[in-house]
Amino acid sequence: MTDSAVPSLAIGIASSPDDRKKLAQLLGGTEAFVIVSTVEQARQFLDGVAPPPTPGDGSPGLRIDSDRRVLCWQDRETGLTPLEHDFLRCLLAAPGQVWTYEELHLKVWGNTHVGRGSNIHSTVRRLRGKLARLGALVTIHAIRGVGIRLA
């Protein structure tokens, strides 16, 4: 895979909890996967996963101005701490991808010690607040026991 390649994502649809468990086991070796209950949920997920807008293309969207360490949504912006900046850059690099806690900790904090994960959850809480204050239609989802993704 080259640096510009988009990671693969598998979407599974299973209506019952038992079927979702079986599907999760089958997809366990997949780079990233999402399991939903209905086709409609899959469509909603896919509608929320769009590539970031190209700078200067005039389309509204979420972007980071790394030079000023600012998060921008349409015509609004808010400042980011260095950790928030690095954390959100990871998520924005591959919207919809589930980043494991270990991957995020290594990429943002520079080590593999996750501990109880309170630093990750604290960063997510602050970023959710900033996204809400901007009125952004983007959310950060915690996937219990797995990791974090941007939708």
PASEBA-737034 format. One line per 3 residues: number of its first residue (from 1); for each residue x, y, z of N, C-alpha, C. Coordinates in pm, 1 decimal. Layout:
<rs>
NUM	X:Y:Z:X:Y:Z:X:Y:Z | ... $
</rs>
This chain:
<rs>
1	84.6:-117.2:0.0:0.0:0.0:0.0:89.2:123.6:0.0 | 62.0:221.0:-86.5:138.8:344.2:-89.8:83.9:440.3:13.1 | 158.3:550.4:39.0:113.8:649.7:136.1:-18.6:714.3:96.7 $
4	-46.9:721.7:-31.8:-169.2:786.3:-76.6:-286.8:689.9:-87.8 | -263.8:561.3:-62.1:-372.0:463.5:-73.8:-470.0:479.1:41.2 | -595.2:456.2:11.8:-700.6:463.5:111.7:-715.6:325.6:173.9 $
7	-717.5:318.2:308.6:-733.1:186.5:370.4:-868.1:126.7:336.8 | -873.7:-6.7:330.4:-999.0:-72.6:297.2:-1091.1:-75.2:418.9 | -1219.4:-78.7:392.0:-1320.5:-81.3:495.9:-1427.7:-180.2:454.1 $
10	-1459.4:-272.8:542.7:-1566.9:-368.6:516.9:-1688.4:-325.9:598.4 | -1804.5:-331.4:536.6:-1929.8:-301.3:605.0:-2013.2:-427.7:604.4 | -2049.1:-474.7:723.3:-2131.5:-594.1:736.3:-2270.1:-557.6:784.8 $
13	-2370.4:-628.8:736.7:-2508.7:-605.2:777.5:-2562.5:-735.0:836.5 | -2605.0:-726.5:963.0:-2660.2:-843.6:1031.7:-2768.4:-793.5:1127.5 | -2886.8:-850.4:1117.5:-3000.4:-797.3:1193.8:-3003.9:-840.9:1339.5 $
16	-2952.3:-957.0:1372.7:-2962.1:-1003.5:1511.9:-2827.4:-989.1:1582.9 | -2830.1:-974.5:1715.1:-2704.7:-965.3:1790.4:-2614.2:-1087.2:1768.8 | -2672.1:-1207.5:1762.8:-2591.1:-1327.9:1740.2:-2523.5:-1324.0:1603.3 $
19	-2598.3:-1281.4:1501.7:-2540.7:-1271.9:1367.8:-2430.7:-1165.3:1362.6 | -2449.1:-1054.5:1438.3:-2346.1:-950.4:1441.5:-2218.5:-1003.3:1506.7 | -2232.8:-1083.7:1611.4:-2115.4:-1143.4:1675.5:-2041.0:-1234.2:1578.5 $
22	-2116.8:-1319.0:1507.2:-2055.0:-1410.5:1410.6:-1983.3:-1332.4:1299.8 | -2049.4:-1227.2:1252.5:-1990.7:-1145.3:1146.7:-1864.3:-1075.6:1196.4 | -1864.7:-1028.9:1320.5:-1745.6:-964.7:1377.4:-1629.6:-1062.8:1382.9 $
25	-1658.1:-1187.4:1415.6:-1553.5:-1288.8:1418.3:-1498.6:-1314.4:1278.4 | -1588.4:-1318.8:1179.6:-1544.6:-1341.2:1041.8:-1460.4:-1225.4:988.8 | -1495.3:-1103.4:1029.1:-1426.0:-984.8:978.9:-1307.4:-944.0:1066.1 $
28	-1278.2:-1021.8:1169.1:-1174.3:-986.5:1265.1:-1038.4:-956.9:1205.4 | -1003.0:-1017.3:1094.7:-873.5:-993.2:1032.7:-873.0:-876.4:935.9 | -986.5:-813.0:916.8:-999.6:-701.7:823.8:-936.3:-576.6:883.4 $
31	-876.6:-493.6:799.0:-810.9:-371.6:845.1:-907.3:-283.5:924.0 | -1026.3:-262.5:872.7:-1129.1:-184.3:942.6:-1265.1:-236.2:898.0 | -1357.1:-247.6:993.7:-1490.9:-291.6:957.2:-1595.1:-226.6:1045.1 $
34	-1715.6:-218.5:990.1:-1831.6:-164.4:1059.8:-1943.9:-265.3:1041.4 | -2015.8:-291.7:1149.3:-2130.7:-381.5:1140.8:-2254.6:-302.8:1180.1 | -2355.5:-307.8:1093.1:-2481.6:-238.3:1117.1:-2596.2:-339.0:1106.7 $
37	-2714.8:-295.0:1150.2:-2830.1:-385.2:1152.3:-2910.3:-384.8:1023.3 | -2906.9:-273.6:948.5:-2990.1:-262.1:829.5:-2913.1:-196.5:715.1 | -2966.7:-211.6:596.8:-2909.5:-145.5:479.9:-2917.6:5.9:497.9 $
40	-3026.3:53.6:556.6:-3043.0:197.8:579.7:-2931.8:251.7:669.6 | -2895.4:177.8:774.4:-2785.6:220.5:861.6:-2654.1:224.6:784.2 | -2633.4:129.1:696.1:-2512.5:129.2:613.7:-2509.0:252.7:524.5 $
43	-2623.3:286.5:466.0:-2630.3:406.4:380.6:-2602.1:532.6:461.8 | -2658.9:540.3:582.3:-2634.7:656.9:667.8:-2486.7:668.3:702.1 | -2424.3:555.5:731.4:-2280.7:555.7:760.8:-2202.6:605.7:640.0 $
46	-2233.8:551.3:522.8:-2160.7:589.9:402.5:-2183.9:735.5:366.0 | -2301.9:787.9:393.6:-2327.9:928.8:367.5:-2239.9:1017.9:454.4 | -2207.3:969.8:575.1:-2124.0:1047.4:666.7:-1976.2:1034.6:640.2 $
49	-1936.8:940.0:556.4:-1794.9:918.6:526.7:-1768.3:973.0:386.9 | -1716.2:1092.6:383.3:-1683.7:1154.3:254.6:-1541.6:1206.6:262.9 | -1470.3:1208.1:151.3:-1334.7:1260.5:156.3:-1336.0:1407.1:195.3 $
52	-1232.1:1453.7:264.7:-1228.5:1594.2:300.7:-1224.6:1680.9:176.2 | -1282.5:1801.3:183.0:-1283.3:1887.1:66.1:-1141.9:1930.2:28.1 | -1121.2:1951.2:-100.1:-994.0:2000.8:-147.7:-982.6:2147.4:-109.8 $
55	-868.8:2188.3:-49.4:-855.8:2329.3:-12.3:-879.0:2419.3:-132.0 | -959.0:2523.0:-107.9:-985.2:2619.3:-213.6:-1096.4:2579.9:-307.7 | -1163.3:2466.5:-285.4:-1268.0:2426.6:-379.7:-1402.3:2492.6:-347.3 $
58	-1407.3:2570.1:-238.3:-1528.8:2643.9:-207.0:-1635.7:2563.0:-138.1 | -1616.7:2431.4:-121.5:-1720.2:2352.0:-57.2:-1702.8:2357.2:93.9 | -1815.5:2360.1:166.9:-1805.3:2364.2:312.4:-1752.8:2232.0:365.0 $
61	-1683.7:2234.7:476.6:-1634.8:2110.9:534.4:-1543.5:2136.9:651.9 | -1505.8:2028.2:715.0:-1417.1:2034.6:829.0:-1273.9:2028.0:780.6 | -1190.6:2117.5:831.1:-1049.6:2114.9:794.3:-966.6:2172.2:908.6 $
64	-840.1:2142.7:905.6:-747.8:2191.8:1006.3:-646.8:2283.2:938.6 | -629.6:2400.5:993.9:-522.9:2490.5:951.5:-407.7:2463.6:1046.9 | -313.4:2380.4:1003.2:-203.5:2338.3:1089.9:-107.7:2452.2:1121.4 $
67	-92.4:2547.9:1029.9:-2.2:2660.4:1055.3:-48.5:2741.0:1176.2 | -179.5:2759.3:1188.2:-234.3:2836.5:1300.8:-289.6:2746.5:1410.8 | -288.1:2615.3:1390.3:-344.6:2515.1:1480.1:-490.0:2550.9:1513.3 $
70	-570.9:2558.9:1404.8:-710.4:2599.2:1414.6:-798.4:2496.7:1342.7 | -911.5:2462.8:1403.4:-1011.3:2376.0:1342.8:-1114.9:2464.8:1276.0 | -1142.7:2438.9:1148.5:-1236.4:2522.7:1071.4:-1355.0:2439.3:1025.1 $
73	-1472.9:2494.4:1042.4:-1596.0:2435.5:989.6:-1668.4:2546.9:917.1 | -1682.3:2533.8:785.8:-1742.1:2634.9:700.5:-1672.9:2768.7:728.2 | -1743.5:2868.3:781.9:-1680.0:2998.9:804.0:-1645.8:3022.6:951.5 $
76	-1650.2:2917.9:1033.3:-1621.2:2931.3:1176.0:-1492.3:2856.7:1209.0 | -1426.5:2898.6:1316.6:-1304.6:2830.2:1357.6:-1284.6:2839.5:1508.2 | -1202.3:2746.0:1558.3:-1167.0:2741.9:1699.6:-1025.1:2688.2:1712.2 $
79	-956.3:2732.0:1815.9:-818.9:2689.2:1838.0:-810.5:2545.8:1887.7 | -695.8:2483.8:1863.0:-670.4:2346.8:1906.1:-541.4:2342.1:1987.7 | -539.0:2257.3:2089.4:-415.0:2230.2:2160.2:-328.6:2142.7:2070.4 $
82	-199.1:2129.9:2099.2:-115.3:2041.7:2016.7:-168.1:1897.5:2013.1 | -214.4:1843.9:2126.8:-267.9:1707.3:2128.0:-396.5:1697.6:2045.8 | -486.7:1794.1:2062.3:-611.3:1793.0:1985.1:-581.6:1799.9:1836.0 $
85	-486.7:1883.9:1799.0:-447.7:1899.0:1658.8:-399.7:1766.1:1601.5 | -303.2:1702.2:1670.0:-246.7:1577.0:1619.6:-350.4:1465.5:1617.6 | -434.8:1460.3:1719.6:-539.6:1358.8:1729.9:-638.9:1372.2:1614.5 $
88	-685.7:1494.6:1591.9:-783.8:1517.9:1485.8:-724.0:1498.2:1347.1 | -596.6:1530.6:1330.6:-531.1:1504.8:1200.6:-532.2:1356.1:1168.2 | -511.7:1272.6:1268.4:-518.8:1127.0:1246.1:-657.8:1089.6:1195.2 $
91	-759.8:1135.7:1266.7:-897.3:1099.4:1230.5:-935.7:1153.8:1093.0 | -893.5:1275.8:1062.8:-927.5:1336.8:933.9:-852.1:1272.7:817.9 | -740.3:1208.4:846.6:-662.4:1144.1:739.8:-740.3:1030.0:675.6 $
94	-830.6:968.3:753.0:-909.0:855.8:700.6:-1046.4:854.6:767.5 | -1137.4:944.5:724.7:-1270.6:947.9:785.2:-1338.6:811.8:774.9 | -1399.0:769.7:884.3:-1467.1:640.9:885.8:-1379.9:526.5:933.4 $
97	-1247.4:543.1:922.6:-1156.3:437.3:969.0:-1160.2:431.8:1120.8 | -1165.3:312.7:1174.7:-1157.2:296.3:1319.2:-1009.6:289.8:1357.0 | -966.0:385.8:1436.2:-829.6:388.4:1488.4:-832.3:319.6:1624.0 $
100	-748.5:219.2:1643.3:-743.6:154.5:1774.0:-681.0:252.0:1873.2 | -708.6:228.4:2000.0:-650.6:312.5:2104.8:-498.2:308.5:2097.6 | -444.0:190.7:2069.6:-299.2:176.1:2060.5:-241.8:257.1:1944.2 $
103	-308.5:251.3:1828.2:-262.2:327.9:1712.1:-262.5:477.6:1741.8 | -372.0:525.1:1800.8:-381.2:668.0:1832.7:-275.9:708.2:1934.6 | -257.1:625.5:2035.0:-159.6:659.3:2138.8:-19.3:667.8:2080.5 $
106	14.2:574.2:1993.0:146.0:576.1:1930.3:161.9:698.6:1840.1 | 61.5:727.2:1760.2:69.6:836.2:1662.8:67.9:974.0:1730.9 | -14.6:990.2:1835.0:-32.1:1122.6:1896.6:62.2:1143.7:2015.2 $
109	71.9:1045.5:2103.4:153.5:1060.6:2224.5:295.0:1005.5:2204.9 | 315.1:927.2:2099.2:447.7:877.3:2068.6:492.0:755.7:2147.4 | 396.0:688.6:2212.5:430.7:565.5:2282.9:311.1:471.4:2278.7 $
112	332.2:349.9:2326.3:224.9:250.2:2318.1:154.0:228.6:2450.9 | 188.9:306.9:2551.9:125.2:289.7:2683.6:-11.5:357.9:2683.8 | -115.3:278.3:2674.4:-250.7:333.4:2671.9:-303.8:351.6:2813.5 $
115	-263.8:264.4:2904.5:-315.7:272.1:3040.9:-466.3:254.5:3040.8 | -535.7:337.3:3115.9:-682.2:330.0:3121.2:-747.2:406.4:3006.0 | -667.9:476.5:2927.0:-721.8:547.9:2812.0:-784.0:681.2:2846.0 $
118	-765.3:729.3:2969.5:-830.4:854.2:3010.0:-780.4:973.1:2928.8 | -653.3:971.2:2885.5:-603.7:1082.5:2804.9:-672.2:1085.8:2668.0 | -698.2:971.1:2611.1:-768.7:965.3:2482.9:-912.4:1013.9:2500.8 $
121	-979.6:964.4:2603.6:-1119.4:1002.6:2625.7:-1132.2:1151.3:2658.9 | -1036.1:1205.5:2729.6:-1036.7:1348.1:2761.5:-1021.6:1431.6:2634.0 | -931.2:1388.9:2546.8:-911.1:1459.5:2419.5:-1036.2:1451.7:2334.0 $
124	-1098.5:1334.6:2328.3:-1222.3:1317.8:2250.7:-1331.9:1409.1:2306.7 | -1345.6:1414.7:2438.1:-1449.0:1498.3:2500.8:-1429.7:1646.3:2463.6 | -1303.7:1693.5:2471.1:-1277.1:1833.2:2435.8:-1305.7:1859.6:2288.0 $
127	-1264.6:1766.1:2200.8:-1288.8:1784.3:2057.2:-1437.5:1780.1:2023.9 | -1512.6:1691.5:2088.3:-1658.2:1688.3:2065.2:-1720.9:1821.8:2101.7 | -1675.7:1879.3:2213.3:-1727.5:2010.4:2254.1:-1696.5:2117.1:2151.3 $
130	-1575.3:2116.4:2099.4:-1537.4:2216.1:1999.1:-1615.0:2196.4:1869.9 | -1632.8:2072.1:1828.4:-1712.1:2044.5:1707.8:-1856.0:2091.7:1727.2 | -1912.1:2068.4:1844.7:-2049.8:2110.1:1873.0:-2060.8:2262.6:1871.3 $
133	-1964.6:2330.7:1931.3:-1969.1:2477.9:1932.6:-1957.6:2535.9:1792.3 | -1886.8:2465.7:1704.5:-1875.9:2511.4:1565.2:-2001.5:2478.2:1484.1 | -2085.8:2388.0:1537.8:-2203.4:2343.8:1463.2:-2169.4:2244.1:1354.9 $
136	-2054.5:2178.4:1367.8:-2008.6:2082.9:1265.6:-2099.0:1960.5:1261.7 | -2119.0:1907.8:1143.7:-2198.8:1787.1:1124.0:-2113.2:1662.7:1135.6 | -1991.4:1678.9:1179.5:-1895.6:1569.8:1196.0:-1895.6:1529.6:1342.6 $
139	-1887.5:1399.5:1368.3:-1884.0:1352.6:1506.0:-1768.9:1253.5:1525.2 | -1730.7:1237.7:1649.4:-1627.4:1140.4:1685.2:-1697.3:1028.8:1760.9 | -1685.9:907.8:1708.4:-1751.1:791.3:1768.0:-1648.4:704.3:1837.5 $
142	-1681.8:662.4:1958.9:-1600.9:563.2:2028.8:-1661.6:426.7:1999.5 | -1580.6:335.9:1952.5:-1624.3:199.5:1926.4:-1577.4:117.8:2046.6 | -1671.0:82.2:2131.9:-1638.8:19.1:2261.2:-1540.4:-97.0:2246.0 $
145	-1431.6:-86.8:2321.7:-1331.5:-192.5:2323.5:-1242.4:-198.8:2201.1 | -1263.8:-109.0:2104.0:-1186.7:-114.1:1980.4:-1107.7:14.6:1960.2 | -1179.3:126.9:1947.0:-1110.1:253.1:1919.3:-1204.6:366.4:1887.9 $
148	-1157.9:456.5:1803.7:-1224.1:583.3:1773.9:-1232.2:600.7:1623.5 | -1340.2:663.9:1576.5:-1349.9:697.2:1433.7:-1420.6:830.7:1416.5 | -1395.4:894.4:1304.9:-1459.9:1019.6:1268.0:-1569.3:989.5:1167.7 $
151	-1687.9:1040.2:1193.6:-1799.8:1017.3:1100.5:-1866.5:1150.1:1068.7 $
</rs>
